[in-house]
Structures are given as structure tokens and as C-alpha cells.
């Protein structure tokens, strides 16, 4: 009898695996899925740069299509659009990056104006400030902001000094500078130049030249986790944790690198091309498809912080049909593993949800929220 009771007790505890790591779950169906074009033909958004979920379940979405902020309620209805292209208050010339930054707020980076805008729950600009403020630091490219508005950024990638020779001359090793930033945009800490991965030099049919991230290429990933800055290595399953006092630690991520499949490479090409306007995507897809597939997947595809100060590391490749995540303390201790059953580009991880975007079979953009269940 005691043995039967013990077996029943063990099988009634699904939150822990035999390795001692918790298995948190994400519901298969989203609690909210907002298409770029509604059923009645209303344009909701065209080219999302990022989004955040507010405490009442509504969304703020930064739309690169017209440099506007979409306010979408908890049922998926477009409430209002705030902002437009321009140089005045609450206006934008570009939306390179956007993400949650404190309670019910969205931070938008306008690289064309070297200006950050903090958006309130109404969609209106609460304040705008230069980054870096009164400094000669390199210009930001990608930000991260914690729930208490601690901020950091990686600068615009540039050719790395002394980079190793590549088989393909169009593959360029790049580096970026890492900074910790105060709420007014001033530089608090200069963390130096770090390897930022690989870019592709592309030539258009008309002779124009540009660059794009190499699909499945090595890339540095960065996130604010509490007061710490976590940088995922572009070359191995490790991360550096930079503390506010100037010290740092290196932690090992339990992920294994492997060779990509052709299907995964093609999905990564589509995901990379989805970052530019629709009219230019096919040309980008053609150019990227002509480049060689990397021999190995990057060990880390993304890093994220959550409101509890936990580090989330994405091991699945960009464009995969599911998103596999390892949840860790910044000390390196693994807390849980999570699988999101959708091909999301993750924008935000909350206490009980995962927010991201994806493109459907018709190349229609979607913003989706999935329920996260922690034990």
C-alpha cells in the first residue's frame, strides 16, 4: 500500500524532472493573437519593431511601417495610434528597437535622431532623451531594459580588428561596444568592445551595397537581468554576467551546438528578411540564400530577463517552429526548461506570459501572447 501511495505521489508532481530541474509549461493556444490586418480589413500594424504587455492585458506595439505606436486592448482591438514620422515631440524618424521598460512602459530607440522615447500606457511619449547624453560613446543599436528601468545597450556593429579569415569574403566579423546607461541617457559604465558575431556584405541587382546579420551566424546577445548585464557568447554556450560594481562572472549554459538542417537555414533566412519592409523581402531572401550555410548553429540565439530577475536563454535557432528556453539564475544554476509551441520572435517574458511576434503562411505579421505556467 505504501509503495502504491509513493508512486501515486511521484506521478502527481509534474513540475520537476528526474534531473531536479523544473519543467514549466506554455499553453499550446495563445491567449491573444493579433494579426497585422484584422478580419474587417483594418490595418493593425505592418512591421513591428517590438512590443510590451501592460498590466491590464493590453499591448503597446511600435510599428516601423509608419513610425506609430499602436495601443491594442486585451481583446485584440486597435484602440488608437499615437505618433508619426517627424522631428517633433512624440515623433520618430526610425524605430530600430523597442521593448518594455518598467511598469506599463515601452522604450523606443530612434537611431536616426539618436533619441530614446519612453512611452506610457496611453501610447503617448512620457519623455524623450538623447543616448548617449553629452558623451562621445558609440551610438546604440540594440537596447535592453529591466522592469525597474535599468538600461544597457550594444553599439552599432563595426568590422572587428584582427578578425579571422573567412571562407566567404562576404562574411564579416564584427564587434560592438557595451554600455550601462542611466535613466537620463548618460553613460554609467563602459564595458568595452565585445565580439558581436558575423554580418553579410550584400550587393543588390542595381549595384547598391549593404549588410545584414548572417542567418544562423554567430551573434552576441545581451539582456538586463535585474541590475546585471548578461552577454551571451557568439562562439560557445557561455555567458558573461557584468555586475554594477565592475566585476563579472562567466557562466556555462547547458546547451550543445550542432549542425543546422537546410530547413532550419531557410527558416532563418525568412526570419532575417522579415525584419525589413515587405516590398524588399524577396530581394533580401535571394541574396541571403546565395550565402553558404554555417557549419554549426550558434549555441545561444537570445537572452532575456524577467521581472523576478531570472535569465532566460534561447537555444533553438531563429525561425524554428518552437522556442526552447533554459531558465537560470545569474549564478549559473538552472531553474527550469520551457518550450513555447510556436515560431515566435520573443519580445518579452512576464510572470505568467510570453509575448512575441511571428509571420503566418501568407507572410502576415502577428503579435501573440502565450500563457506561461510556473509551478
PATORDO-655521 format. One line per 4 residues: number of its first residue (from 1); their letters; for each residue z, x, y of C-alpha. Coordinates in pm, whole numbers, always signed. Layout:
NUM	A	Z/X/Y; ...
//
This chain:
1	XXXX	+0/+0/+0; +98/+277/+245; -229/+459/+170; -433/+145/+242
5	XXXX	-245/+90/+568; -304/+452/+670; -679/+424/+601; -696/+97/+797
9	XXXX	-515/+260/+1089; -750/+560/+1093; -1066/+348/+1088; -932/+124/+1365
13	XXXX	-924/+420/+1608; -1289/+478/+1709; -1213/+672/+2026; -1153/+1007/+1853
17	XXXX	-1387/+1210/+1638; -1283/+1426/+1346; -1312/+1729/+1577; -1047/+1587/+1809
21	XXXX	-1295/+1505/+2088; -1302/+1152/+2222; -1624/+954/+2191; -1672/+741/+2500
25	XXXX	-1938/+473/+2489; -2202/+335/+2724; -2331/-20/+2670; -2690/-45/+2549
29	XXXX	-2786/-306/+2808; -2736/-231/+3179; -2505/-447/+3388; -2761/-421/+3669
33	XXXX	-3129/-319/+3659; -3316/-340/+3990; -3696/-289/+3983; -3881/-145/+4279
37	XXXX	-4078/-470/+4300; -3893/-798/+4244; -4033/-1086/+4038; -4136/-1272/+4354
41	XXXX	-4324/-968/+4487; -4064/-839/+4732; -4058/-460/+4768; -3703/-347/+4692
45	XXXX	-3768/+29/+4715; -4054/+264/+4641; -3930/+618/+4595; -3552/+653/+4557
49	XXXX	-3403/+986/+4668; -3057/+886/+4547; -2806/+604/+4536; -2439/+517/+4516
53	XXXX	-2245/+216/+4390; -1993/+53/+4623; -1654/-88/+4529; -1789/-447/+4529
57	XXXX	-2069/-358/+4284; -2346/-343/+4544; -2574/-41/+4590; -2691/+184/+4870
61	XXXX	-3033/+332/+4793; -3207/+597/+5004; -3580/+522/+4986; -3818/+809/+5058
65	XXXX	-4111/+565/+5075; -4026/+466/+5433; -3707/+664/+5505; -3494/+350/+5496
69	XXXX	-3157/+264/+5342; -3164/-36/+5108; -2848/-244/+5069; -2866/-428/+4734
73	XXXX	-2592/-669/+4628; -2419/-680/+4290; -2675/-931/+4157; -2973/-709/+4244
77	XXXX	-3077/-896/+4561; -3202/-697/+4860; -2963/-777/+5146; -3105/-560/+5422
81	XXXX	-3292/-242/+5509; -3140/-10/+5767; -3301/+292/+5930; -3660/+407/+5968
85	XXXX	-3871/+714/+6033; -3792/+882/+6364; -3570/+1123/+6553; -3316/+884/+6698
89	XXXX	-2969/+781/+6580; -2983/+638/+6228; -3343/+756/+6184; -3489/+1009/+5941
93	XXXX	-3787/+1241/+5911; -3726/+1311/+5543; -3488/+1223/+5261; -3470/+1530/+5040
97	XXXX	-3141/+1439/+4871; -2894/+1150/+4874; -2570/+1087/+4685; -2229/+928/+4700
101	XXXX	-1983/+1097/+4935; -1638/+940/+4947; -1544/+575/+4911; -1831/+334/+4982
105	XXXX	-2044/+602/+5150; -2380/+769/+5094; -2474/+1114/+5222; -2843/+1167/+5309
109	XXXX	-2995/+1509/+5377; -3288/+1517/+5622; -3431/+1868/+5583; -3699/+1812/+5845
113	XXXX	-3425/+1765/+6107; -3164/+1990/+5937; -2929/+1694/+5965; -2695/+1511/+5731
117	XXXX	-2615/+1143/+5775; -2312/+969/+5631; -2398/+604/+5557; -2134/+330/+5548
121	XXXX	-2123/+21/+5326; -2338/-179/+5570; -2620/+75/+5541; -2576/+191/+5900
125	XXXX	-2520/+555/+5992; -2149/+625/+6044; -2216/+976/+6174; -2485/+1242/+6179
129	XXXX	-2422/+1617/+6186; -2615/+1941/+6158; -2587/+2155/+5845; -2512/+2438/+5881
133	XXXX	-2345/+2362/+6216; -2370/+2652/+6461; -2446/+2904/+6188; -2729/+3122/+6064
137	XXXX	-2676/+3027/+5698; -2979/+2929/+5493; -3097/+2569/+5515; -2970/+2324/+5248
141	XXXX	-3189/+2187/+4975; -2952/+2014/+4732; -2600/+1889/+4810; -2305/+1772/+4608
145	XXXX	-2015/+1572/+4750; -1689/+1481/+4577; -1507/+1149/+4603; -1279/+1293/+4876
149	XXXX	-1584/+1429/+5066; -1554/+1795/+4973; -1910/+1927/+5001; -2126/+2216/+4884
153	XXXX	-2496/+2294/+4890; -2763/+2517/+4742; -3019/+2651/+4987; -3394/+2616/+4966
157	XXXX	-3510/+2832/+4669; -3694/+3153/+4753; -3851/+3431/+4544; -3581/+3634/+4372
161	XXXX	-3560/+4002/+4447; -3638/+4216/+4144; -3731/+3916/+3927; -3850/+3990/+3573
165	XXXX	-4222/+3981/+3500; -4354/+3650/+3364; -4635/+3590/+3114; -4781/+3335/+3355
169	XXXX	-4832/+3480/+3706; -4786/+3130/+3849; -4425/+3116/+3724; -4195/+3247/+3995
173	XXXX	-3827/+3337/+3955; -3627/+3203/+4248; -3277/+3237/+4388; -3067/+3026/+4624
177	XXXX	-2755/+3074/+4834; -2443/+2867/+4762; -2210/+2742/+5035; -1893/+2536/+5064
181	XXXX	-1916/+2306/+5367; -1661/+2126/+5586; -1699/+1759/+5677; -1850/+1852/+6015
185	XXXX	-2117/+2071/+5856; -1959/+2410/+5929; -1965/+2676/+5659; -1625/+2723/+5495
189	XXXX	-1719/+2965/+5219; -2023/+3180/+5141; -2053/+3223/+4767; -2359/+3445/+4767
193	XXXX	-2706/+3434/+4618; -2738/+3300/+4264; -3031/+3281/+4017; -3187/+2937/+4071
197	XXXX	-3441/+2938/+3791; -3818/+2903/+3795; -4079/+2745/+4018; -4452/+2698/+3962
201	XXXX	-4709/+2805/+4219; -4975/+2531/+4223; -5322/+2512/+4375; -5480/+2174/+4450
205	XXXX	-5850/+2094/+4392; -5902/+2130/+4768; -5751/+2479/+4772; -5410/+2388/+4910
209	XXXX	-5113/+2577/+4768; -4762/+2456/+4697; -4482/+2480/+4445; -4286/+2258/+4209
213	XXXX	-3999/+2301/+3963; -4127/+2422/+3628; -4093/+2137/+3375; -3819/+2237/+3130
217	XXXX	-3794/+2568/+3311; -3470/+2747/+3382; -3286/+2595/+3678; -2942/+2630/+3832
221	XXXX	-2739/+2310/+3853; -2445/+2251/+4087; -2175/+1988/+4144; -1849/+1943/+4329
225	XXXX	-1575/+1864/+4076; -1258/+1789/+4269; -1217/+2089/+4502; -1409/+2321/+4270
229	XXXX	-1779/+2404/+4277; -1934/+2422/+3930; -2265/+2604/+3884; -2447/+2571/+3552
233	XXXX	-2624/+2888/+3441; -3005/+2874/+3422; -3002/+3117/+3130; -2717/+3020/+2898
237	XXXX	-2471/+2746/+2802; -2213/+2866/+3053; -2092/+2760/+3395; -1911/+2931/+3679
241	XXXX	-1622/+2745/+3843; -1569/+2859/+4204; -1223/+2773/+4337; -1134/+2717/+4705
245	XXXX	-918/+3034/+4710; -1223/+3251/+4641; -1152/+3315/+4273; -1383/+3199/+3995
249	XXXX	-1384/+3141/+3619; -1660/+3132/+3362; -1650/+2858/+3101; -1857/+2807/+2787
253	XXXX	-2034/+2475/+2734; -2067/+2363/+2368; -2445/+2325/+2379; -2719/+2503/+2185
257	XXXX	-3062/+2598/+2315; -3366/+2509/+2106; -3743/+2494/+2127; -3888/+2188/+2306
261	XXXX	-4134/+1947/+2150; -4467/+1863/+2308; -4348/+1506/+2364; -4042/+1635/+2549
265	XXXX	-4259/+1864/+2763; -4493/+1577/+2852; -4191/+1360/+2943; -4055/+1639/+3164
269	XXXX	-4392/+1663/+3340; -4383/+1290/+3414; -4023/+1317/+3537; -4114/+1604/+3769
273	XXXX	-4419/+1421/+3903; -4208/+1109/+3967; -4033/+1298/+4248; -4340/+1274/+4470
277	XXXX	-4524/+970/+4613; -4727/+768/+4359; -5065/+847/+4518; -5016/+1219/+4447
281	XXXX	-4864/+1200/+4099; -5176/+1222/+3881; -5289/+1540/+4055; -4941/+1684/+4001
285	XXXX	-4938/+1580/+3633; -5275/+1751/+3576; -5155/+2072/+3740; -4825/+2082/+3551
289	XXXX	-4989/+2004/+3216; -5206/+2315/+3253; -4898/+2541/+3254; -4750/+2688/+2934
293	XXXX	-4455/+2513/+2770; -4132/+2719/+2782; -4022/+2869/+2451; -3668/+2733/+2492
297	XXXX	-3514/+2430/+2658; -3258/+2501/+2928; -2910/+2465/+2781; -2794/+2266/+3085
301	XXXX	-3008/+2001/+3256; -2749/+1877/+3504; -2382/+1890/+3606; -2183/+1610/+3769
305	XXXX	-1831/+1541/+3885; -1644/+1210/+3856; -1354/+1052/+4053; -1100/+1184/+3801
309	XXXX	-1204/+1545/+3857; -1386/+1578/+3525; -1702/+1784/+3474; -1999/+1614/+3305
313	XXXX	-2269/+1842/+3162; -2609/+1707/+3060; -2755/+1876/+2753; -3054/+1651/+2690
317	XXXX	-3376/+1758/+2865; -3508/+1589/+3177; -3723/+1292/+3080; -3556/+1240/+2740
321	XXXX	-3522/+884/+2608; -3142/+920/+2606; -2897/+1122/+2815; -2641/+1328/+2622
325	XXXX	-2337/+1444/+2816; -2035/+1662/+2743; -1721/+1573/+2943; -1491/+1866/+3020
329	XXXX	-1201/+1988/+3226; -1291/+2271/+3464; -1062/+2484/+3248; -1329/+2459/+2976
333	XXXX	-1153/+2210/+2749; -1386/+1945/+2605; -1262/+1590/+2661; -1540/+1371/+2521
337	XXXX	-1908/+1330/+2445; -2114/+1046/+2588; -2466/+917/+2520; -2646/+698/+2775
341	XXXX	-2904/+494/+2578; -3173/+512/+2849; -3407/+771/+3007; -3204/+793/+3327
345	XXXX	-3206/+1045/+3604; -2832/+1035/+3663; -2725/+988/+4026; -2356/+909/+3991
349	XXXX	-2078/+877/+3734; -1791/+644/+3821; -1473/+550/+3642; -1648/+274/+3445
353	XXXX	-2020/+313/+3506; -2319/+548/+3507; -2576/+498/+3785; -2928/+634/+3763
357	XXXX	-3298/+574/+3809; -3598/+565/+3576; -3965/+468/+3572; -4086/+200/+3328
361	XXXX	-4409/+199/+3125; -4601/+76/+3430; -4459/+360/+3646; -4241/+109/+3831
365	XXXX	-3919/+268/+3962; -3585/+114/+3865; -3223/+169/+3968; -2985/+84/+3683
369	XXXX	-2610/+68/+3627; -2465/+104/+3277; -2109/+19/+3176; -1905/+324/+3071
373	XXX	-1612/+263/+2840; -1337/+523/+2833; -1055/+482/+2578
//
